[in-house]
Amino acid sequence: MHSSAVFLIEFGCLILGLGLLGRLAGRFSFSPIPLYLLAGLAFGEGGLLPMVASEDFVAIGAEIGVILLLLMLGLEYTATDLVSNLRTHYPAGIVDAVLNALPGAVLALLLGWGPVAAVVLAGVTWVSSSGVIARVLGELGRLGNRETPAILSILVLEDLSMAVYLPIVTALLAGVGLAAGAVTLAIALGVATLVLVLAVRYGRHVSRFVSSDDPEKLLLVVLGVTLVVAGLAQQLQVSAAVGAFLVGIALSGEVAEGATSLLAPLRDLFAAVFFVFFGLHTDPASIPPVLLPALALAAVTTATKIATGYWAARRAGIGPKGRWRAGGTLVARGEFSIVIAGLAVTSGIEPSLGPLATAYVLILVLLGPLTARYTEPVATGLTGRLRRKRSTSGAASAPVPPGAHESIDDQDIVGRT
């Protein structure tokens, strides 16, 4: 009876604290993710007041948080949208993967962590935070900008790539052999393809089966199906997160909209618990030794993300200012980076990987909104200075054609709606 009371008090204080931290983040218009991670650091191993009674429940809540994050992500997309994005924007997805996964892999190898940790850290540095970026676009009033579809296409391709990447990481962390890993990947690809085909051709029938006019029944059916599929996927070493993502893709129309509104509060609750859980398993004393590598990695991957967004927007015919805005917006990392790092932490492959990932995400989740806001004006200012220096460098310089400076503004106007 006493342990039950301690659990209720401990867990209640945790939820209350998360609510207050969320309010604080909302007041200053930034993502609450870093505050949740810091809360986990404060109440975890080596923290100010370690949690004991509610640790097991928090661990289960964290698993549900990952599942709901991926389910809600899947509900945002239709299978048709995913197929269309894959056909049209796959070059941008390839550039994104090469430029942003490579720095993480290289750093892990330089630190002597081995190839498995290299694959994990590559994923941490690769994937941008859809949640943070969507919030930033809304706050800056850029949802209608012409560069926004280029940004969203990269996010969609990253999310779809996770259906392949996560099973690979899961198999590697489980230590299965090459043959077993190949079978796991084949199963994941087969299931993902099958779900996309079924969703495109029979999505209405699937949604009709799940649909209900009663919100309570709809919530129970969608949540139950998601947990069952996630459990089966994990049993097959495919990853519970991928199973939840595919369930979200399979649902569309009014069912997807209704499930989104019903599940959003649950997602926010358990996602917060997930970030706290990750922090709980990271000793604050282990962060200072990896802070310099984290800062270096953040600096490199900030530049590579900006280059990715610039290239993708240029390919889409967006003007220079819109290209810089696209690049700066993609910098933030968040939920997916922590999900990937969390898999590695629970497997215990490299003790320093969790602290490095925590520091890295903390840096970029705070830096991301700033780069989204200021990359374009800073780049435009520097470009203007270079032009003025060239124009005054001497008689050997070619004369600037009339209206050359105005053309930049014209292109920027084209880049807006």
C-alpha positions in Angstrom: 0.0 0.0 0.0 2.9 2.3 0.9 4.7 1.6 -2.4 1.5 2.4 -4.3 1.1 5.7 -2.6 4.7 6.6 -3.3 4.2 5.7 -6.9 1.2 7.9 -7.3 2.9 10.8 -5.6 6.1 10.4 -7.6 4.4 9.9 -11.0 1.9 12.7 -10.2 4.7 15.1 -9.5 6.4 14.1 -12.7 3.3 14.8 -14.8 2.6 18.0 -13.0 6.2 19.1 -13.6 5.9 18.3 -17.3 2.8 20.3 -17.6 4.4 23.3 -16.0 7.5 22.9 -18.3 5.2 22.7 -21.3 3.5 26.0 -20.2 6.9 27.6 -19.8 8.0 26.5 -23.3 4.8 27.8 -24.8 5.2 31.2 -23.1 8.6 31.7 -24.8 7.5 30.0 -28.1 10.0 27.2 -28.2 9.8 23.4 -28.2 9.4 21.7 -24.8 11.6 18.8 -25.8 14.8 20.2 -24.3 13.0 20.9 -21.0 11.7 17.3 -20.9 15.2 16.0 -21.5 16.6 18.2 -18.7 13.8 17.0 -16.4 14.9 13.4 -17.1 18.5 14.3 -16.4 17.5 15.9 -13.1 15.5 12.9 -11.8 17.5 10.0 -13.3 20.8 8.3 -12.6 23.1 10.8 -11.0 20.4 13.5 -10.9 19.1 15.7 -8.1 16.3 13.3 -7.0 16.3 9.9 -8.7 12.9 8.3 -9.3 12.6 4.7 -8.1 8.9 3.8 -7.5 7.6 4.8 -10.9 10.6 3.9 -13.1 9.0 0.7 -14.5 5.8 2.5 -15.4 7.7 5.3 -17.0 9.5 2.8 -19.1 6.2 1.3 -20.4 4.9 4.8 -20.9 8.0 5.7 -23.0 7.3 2.7 -25.3 3.7 3.8 -25.8 5.0 7.3 -26.4 7.2 6.2 -29.3 4.3 4.2 -30.8 1.9 7.1 -30.6 4.5 9.5 -32.1 4.9 7.3 -35.1 1.2 6.5 -35.4 0.3 10.2 -35.5 3.1 10.8 -38.0 1.6 8.2 -40.2 -1.9 9.7 -39.9 -0.6 12.9 -41.3 0.2 11.3 -44.7 -1.9 9.4 -47.2 -0.3 6.5 -49.1 -0.8 8.5 -52.3 1.1 11.4 -51.0 4.0 9.2 -49.9 4.2 7.5 -53.3 4.0 10.8 -55.1 6.7 12.3 -52.9 8.9 9.3 -53.4 8.7 9.5 -57.2 9.1 13.3 -57.4 11.5 14.2 -54.7 13.7 11.2 -54.2 16.9 13.0 -55.4 16.5 15.5 -52.5 16.0 12.5 -50.1 19.3 11.0 -51.3 21.2 14.3 -50.9 19.7 14.7 -47.5 20.7 11.2 -46.4 24.3 11.5 -47.7 25.1 14.9 -46.4 23.5 14.5 -42.9 24.0 10.8 -42.1 27.7 10.7 -43.1 29.0 13.2 -40.4 27.4 11.1 -37.6 28.8 7.8 -39.0 32.3 9.4 -39.4 32.4 10.8 -35.9 31.4 7.4 -34.3 34.2 5.7 -36.2 36.7 8.3 -35.3 35.7 7.9 -31.6 36.3 4.1 -32.0 32.7 3.1 -31.3 32.4 0.6 -34.1 30.2 0.2 -37.2 26.9 -0.5 -35.3 27.2 2.7 -33.3 28.2 4.5 -36.6 24.9 3.4 -38.2 22.9 4.6 -35.1 24.6 8.0 -34.9 24.1 8.4 -38.6 20.4 8.2 -38.0 20.6 10.6 -35.1 22.2 13.3 -37.3 20.2 12.5 -40.4 16.5 13.1 -39.4 15.1 16.5 -38.8 12.3 17.1 -36.2 9.0 17.2 -38.0 7.2 18.4 -34.8 9.6 21.3 -34.2 9.7 22.4 -37.8 5.9 22.3 -38.2 5.6 24.6 -35.1 8.3 27.0 -36.4 6.7 27.3 -39.8 3.4 28.1 -38.2 4.8 30.7 -35.8 6.8 32.4 -38.6 3.8 32.5 -40.9 5.6 30.5 -43.6 3.1 27.7 -44.2 2.0 29.4 -47.5 5.6 30.1 -48.7 6.7 28.5 -52.0 9.7 26.9 -50.3 7.5 25.1 -47.7 6.6 22.1 -50.0 10.3 21.5 -50.6 10.8 21.4 -46.8 7.9 19.1 -46.3 8.9 16.7 -49.1 12.3 16.2 -47.3 10.5 15.5 -44.0 8.1 13.1 -45.7 11.0 11.2 -47.3 12.9 11.0 -44.0 9.8 9.6 -42.3 9.3 7.0 -45.0 13.0 6.1 -44.9 12.5 5.2 -41.2 10.4 2.2 -42.3 13.6 0.8 -43.7 16.2 2.2 -41.4 14.6 1.3 -38.0 14.4 -2.5 -38.8 18.1 -2.4 -39.9 19.1 -0.7 -36.6 16.9 -3.1 -34.6 18.5 -6.1 -36.2 22.1 -4.7 -35.7 21.5 -3.9 -32.1 20.0 -7.3 -31.5 23.2 -8.8 -32.7 21.6 -11.1 -35.3 23.7 -12.5 -38.1 23.8 -11.3 -41.7 21.2 -13.8 -42.9 18.8 -13.1 -40.1 19.3 -9.4 -40.6 18.6 -9.7 -44.4 15.4 -11.6 -43.6 14.3 -8.9 -41.1 14.9 -6.2 -43.7 13.1 -8.2 -46.4 10.1 -8.6 -44.0 10.1 -4.9 -43.2 10.2 -3.9 -46.9 7.6 -6.4 -47.8 5.2 -5.3 -45.1 5.8 -1.6 -45.9 5.1 -2.2 -49.6 2.1 -4.3 -48.9 0.6 -1.6 -46.6 1.2 1.2 -49.2 -0.5 -0.9 -51.9 -3.4 -1.8 -49.7 -3.7 1.8 -48.5 -3.7 3.2 -52.1 -6.2 0.6 -53.4 -8.3 -0.3 -50.4 -7.7 2.5 -48.0 -11.4 3.4 -47.9 -12.4 -0.1 -46.9 -9.8 -0.3 -44.1 -10.9 3.1 -42.8 -14.6 2.0 -43.0 -13.8 -1.1 -40.9 -12.2 1.1 -38.2 -14.6 4.0 -38.4 -17.2 4.6 -35.7 -19.5 7.6 -34.9 -18.7 7.0 -31.2 -15.4 8.8 -30.3 -14.8 6.3 -27.5 -15.1 3.2 -29.8 -13.0 4.9 -32.5 -10.2 5.6 -29.9 -10.3 2.1 -28.5 -10.2 0.4 -31.9 -7.4 2.6 -33.4 -5.3 2.4 -30.2 -5.9 -1.4 -29.9 -5.0 -2.1 -33.5 -1.9 0.0 -33.3 -0.6 -1.7 -30.1 -1.3 -5.1 -31.6 0.5 -4.4 -34.9 3.4 -2.7 -33.0 3.8 -5.7 -30.8 3.7 -8.1 -33.8 6.3 -6.0 -35.6 8.6 -6.0 -32.6 8.2 -9.7 -32.3 9.4 -10.0 -35.9 12.4 -7.7 -35.0 10.9 -5.1 -37.5 10.4 -2.3 -34.8 7.2 -1.4 -33.0 7.6 2.2 -34.3 7.5 1.1 -37.9 4.3 -1.0 -37.2 2.6 2.0 -35.7 3.7 4.2 -38.6 2.2 1.8 -41.1 -1.1 1.7 -39.3 -1.3 5.5 -39.5 -0.6 5.4 -43.2 -3.3 2.8 -43.7 -6.0 5.0 -42.2 -7.2 8.0 -44.2 -10.1 10.5 -44.6 -12.5 11.2 -41.7 -11.1 8.3 -39.7 -7.6 9.7 -39.7 -8.9 13.2 -38.8 -11.0 11.8 -36.0 -8.2 9.6 -34.6 -5.8 12.5 -34.8 -8.0 14.8 -32.7 -8.7 12.0 -30.2 -5.1 10.7 -29.9 -3.3 14.1 -29.8 -3.6 14.6 -26.0 -2.4 11.0 -25.4 0.5 11.4 -27.8 1.6 14.6 -26.1 1.4 13.0 -22.6 3.3 9.8 -23.5 5.8 11.6 -25.8 6.7 13.8 -22.9 7.1 10.7 -20.7 9.4 9.2 -23.4 11.7 12.2 -23.5 11.9 12.1 -19.7 12.6 8.4 -19.8 15.5 9.0 -22.2 16.9 11.6 -19.8 16.4 9.3 -16.8 18.9 6.8 -18.3 21.5 9.5 -19.0 23.9 10.4 -16.2 24.4 14.2 -16.3 28.0 13.7 -15.4 28.5 11.8 -18.6 27.6 14.8 -20.8 30.6 17.2 -20.3 33.1 14.7 -21.7 31.1 14.5 -25.0 30.1 18.1 -25.1 32.9 19.2 -27.5 32.2 16.4 -30.0 28.4 17.2 -29.8 29.1 20.9 -30.5 31.4 20.0 -33.5 28.8 17.6 -34.8 26.0 20.1 -34.4 28.0 22.8 -36.3 28.8 20.4 -39.2 25.3 19.1 -39.5 23.8 22.6 -39.2 25.8 23.5 -42.3 24.8 20.2 -44.1 21.1 20.7 -43.4 21.2 24.2 -44.7 22.9 23.0 -47.8 20.3 20.3 -48.2 17.4 22.7 -47.9 19.1 25.2 -50.3 19.7 22.5 -52.9 16.1 21.1 -52.6 14.5 24.5 -52.9 16.8 25.5 -55.8 15.8 22.3 -57.6 12.1 23.2 -57.0 12.7 26.6 -58.7 12.6 28.7 -55.6 14.4 32.1 -55.4 17.6 32.6 -53.3 16.0 33.9 -50.2 13.5 31.0 -50.2 16.4 28.6 -50.5 18.1 30.0 -47.5 14.8 29.9 -45.5 14.3 26.3 -46.5 17.9 25.3 -45.3 17.6 27.1 -42.0 14.2 25.6 -41.2 15.5 22.0 -41.5 18.2 22.3 -38.9 16.2 21.2 -35.8 16.6 17.6 -34.6 14.2 16.1 -32.0 11.9 13.2 -31.5 13.3 10.8 -34.2 16.9 11.4 -33.1 16.0 10.5 -29.5 14.0 7.4 -30.7 17.0 6.1 -32.6 19.4 6.9 -29.7 17.0 5.3 -27.3 17.2 2.0 -29.1 21.0 2.1 -28.7 20.9 3.1 -25.1 18.6 0.2 -24.1 20.9 -2.3 -26.0 23.9 -0.9 -24.2 26.3 -0.9 -27.2 28.1 2.3 -26.3 27.7 4.1 -23.0 28.7 7.5 -24.4 26.3 7.4 -27.3 23.2 8.4 -25.2 24.9 11.4 -23.6 26.3 12.6 -27.0 22.8 12.3 -28.5 21.2 14.1 -25.6 23.7 17.0 -25.9 23.4 17.1 -29.7 19.6 17.2 -29.7 19.5 19.8 -26.9 21.8 22.0 -29.0 19.9 21.7 -32.2 16.4 21.8 -30.9 17.3 25.2 -29.4 19.3 26.3 -32.4 16.8 25.2 -35.0 14.2 28.0 -34.5 17.0 30.6 -34.6 18.4 29.3 -37.9 14.9 29.1 -39.3 14.4 32.8 -38.5 17.9 34.3 -39.2 19.6 32.2 -41.9 18.0 34.1 -44.8 18.7 37.6 -43.5 22.3 36.8 -42.5 23.0 35.1 -45.9 21.4 37.9 -47.8 23.4 40.5 -45.9 26.7 38.6 -46.5 25.8 38.2 -50.2 25.1 41.9 -50.4 28.4 42.8 -48.8 30.3 40.5 -51.2 28.6 42.2 -54.2 29.5 45.6 -53.0 33.1 44.7 -52.4 33.3 43.2 -55.9 31.7 46.3 -57.5 34.2 48.6 -55.8 37.3 46.4 -56.2 38.7 48.3 -59.2 38.4 49.0 -62.8 39.0 45.4 -63.7 35.6 44.5 -62.2 32.8 44.1 -64.7 30.1 46.7 -64.4 26.9 45.6 -62.6 24.0 45.5 -65.0 21.1 47.7 -64.2 18.5 46.0 -62.0 20.9 43.2 -60.9 20.2 43.8 -57.2 16.5 44.1 -57.8 16.4 40.7 -59.4 17.1 39.1 -56.0 14.1 40.8 -54.5 12.0 39.7 -57.6 13.1 36.1 -57.0 12.2 36.3 -53.4 8.7 37.5 -54.3 8.4 34.5 -56.5 9.4 32.4 -53.5 6.4 33.6 -51.5 2.7 33.2 -51.9 
